[in-house]
Amino acid sequence: MSVDETSALLEKTRDDDARARWRLGRWTVVVGGAFAVVELAAAAREGGLGAWRGVRGKLLPRTPRNSERAGAGGPLRRVTLYDHCMDDATKLEGVRRDFWTTGREGARVVRHNFGAGDFFSYKKGIPLERRMIDDGLYAWTLETRDFDWEYGFALGNVAGKQYYDIGSVAERAPLAREDNFGCVQRYGKYFNRVVTNEIDPVNISYVFGSCLRECPPGYKDYSMVPKPVSGELPSIATDPTASVDLGDSPDARLVIPSSVMFLADTKNKDVGINPHLRTGLQKDTTFAESKNAVRWIVGGIDYWRMYLKMAKIEIYLENGRAKVRFISQTRHTLGPNKGYPYRSKGNKDWRVGDAYVDGCTNVFCDPMQYDLSTLYGDSGNTKMTQYIIKSILYRSLKLGDSAPTLHRLTTGIQSEPNCAVEACTSAQRQSTHFLEGTWSTGAYKERTLFPAGKWGPDVDVRRLTITSGVLCSTGQNMGHCMFAIARAFDPGSSGWQGYTGPTRTRKQYILASLVGAGWKLARVEVFVDGGALKIKALDTVLDHYRLASDHDAVTGDGVLADISAKYRLPAKTDKLMRTGALDNWLNTNGQKMGVGGVYYELAGSMVPSLVGLDQVVPLDVENQQ
């Protein structure tokens, strides 16, 4: 070994004097035999743990042979890194470092090659590529000849932070835990992986932060599986202290609701809800959320379109369990000149005894387009006490899971401008359109949700979950848009129009709203095109066998009912609306619908639990013919 190599080994980057002494000691072993082994054993105790006994009984790894050195003539190493099945301790350490709060940007092999002067810098690390190695199973992979000695793995996030699995006990590095001593080399207080310790140094495979070479046997990912829908939370008028259990959770912020059944003790216009609504929620931005509590606001607009009816709920921890309770309830009267876009329309409504209702119209009947936190605090609101929620659809993540981010596609998507087709001006037509594109361009017009390279390394449409949407029609719901629940479309065992189910490049959803004469359904598709994530609307269906008022909050729940079956075989075939169903406002019979908005989540990475259809077991609701 040359003097230059000795100097390089003694160079301190992230090292302290103890590690420098260790490096000098280990080279004494190579040339000096048993005496230095005693020194090494003493140095190994500097980190505060005395249990490390080497890798497979060897205190020191051998140095790489010339034929094993990094470079063009070195061996080609195939590397696989799994990061979806990390153990809980590794995930919790990432939480402590505030690493999981943004999406993952990449992963690298960080290294110290034999005789080199760079010690594990992320900037000079070797980037791994994200690849699907089995359906829905993604891992970081690499083929390289560029490392030969000490190494480890580091994850990077969008915020510019790095999480190394190697390091010291003081740094709380995952590989410095005693349960991982079987695959690491100890140098003073530092624990690193070493190529020459590997059983197969040209096929290296690990779970991040672990000695496991692949996910544990029998491991199954449940991170993105919705929990069974919750029980009923009675109204404040019935029991002001009531709560509903949502299961084990270490952090209230990890319980993420996506929709809820919203109803009341009465259907009275002013204090009740008519009909029951499967509707959405928004996080209460006026509340300082914490590990112990987070608040959400449920919002719904029923047949009485002048009102936005809301309930504030709190998800909180009690003895390690997540629970939900009401904080308060309120009713906001919608109207112009109140600080938000609004349009109204009056008409008689047969569903409420032919009463004249003057309230919201078009997309302004979508409760989720409003800032619920702001409107909840409006001084003109009226206190309510009779609202009920039940069947909350939610996920309960673990610490370290890649939480989904919430998005909406509403800008530039509007419904008809309250003018007859013949009377609409050119400007009105150009500013008013559905998901299928600008006025009269026809169905199947696509929209880009994320450009190529702007939605993370896992180019897989199954990362996206549509939670709800908006349906609009001149001939349905008195011409007012309808909030709609979204469910993954099940095409049946034989497929549907060439679609056989979700893949990495294509997934279809049904948007469903139960209003008036029955179910209104629309089918949309999310797909990959040139690396971009896009969406298009396909067609629509009516199932008008049973009035909305004849359903209860179970049979009329789009989460519990088999919506895909209703779409494939609607009860009233004379109301079937397929080809061209989205070019709504140029249609003379007024029976067609358009998609006026989409709300969705994007998971930070693709995980196996996102494969397949939604995993909520539907209620066996009779499909009357």
Buried (B, 14 or more C-beta within 10 A) or exposed (E): EEEEBBEBBBBEEEBEEBBBBBBBBBBBBEEEEEEBBEBBBEBBBBBEBEEBBBBEEEBBBEBBEEEBBBEEEBBEBEBBBBBBBBBEBBBBBBBEBEBBEBBBBBBBBBBBBBBBEBBBBBEEBBEBEBBBEEEBBBBBBBEBBBBBBBBBBBBBBEEEBBBBBBBBBEBBBBBBBEEBBEBBBBBBBBBBBBBBBBEEBBEBBBBBBBBBBBBEEEEEBBBBBBBEBBEBBBBBBEEEEBBBEBBEBBBBBBBBBBBBBBBBBBBEBEBBBBBBBBBBBBBBEEBEBEEEBBBBBBBBBBBBBBBBBBBBBBBBBEEEEBBBBBBBBBBBEBEEEEEBEBBBBEBEBEBBEEEEBEBBBBBBBBBBBBEBBEBBEEEEBEEBBBBBBBBBBBBBBBBBBBBBEBBBBBEEBBBBBBEEBEEBEEEBBEEBBBBBBEBEEEBBBBBEBBEEEEBBBBBBBBBBBBBBBBBBBBBBBBBBBBBBBBBBBBBBEEEBEEBEBBBBEBBBBBBBBBBBBBBBBBBBBBBBEEEBBBBBBBBBBBBBBBBBBEBEBBBBBBBBBBBBBBBBEBBBEEBBBEEBBBBBBEBEEEBBBBBBBBBBBBBBBBBBBBBBBBEBEBBEBEBEE
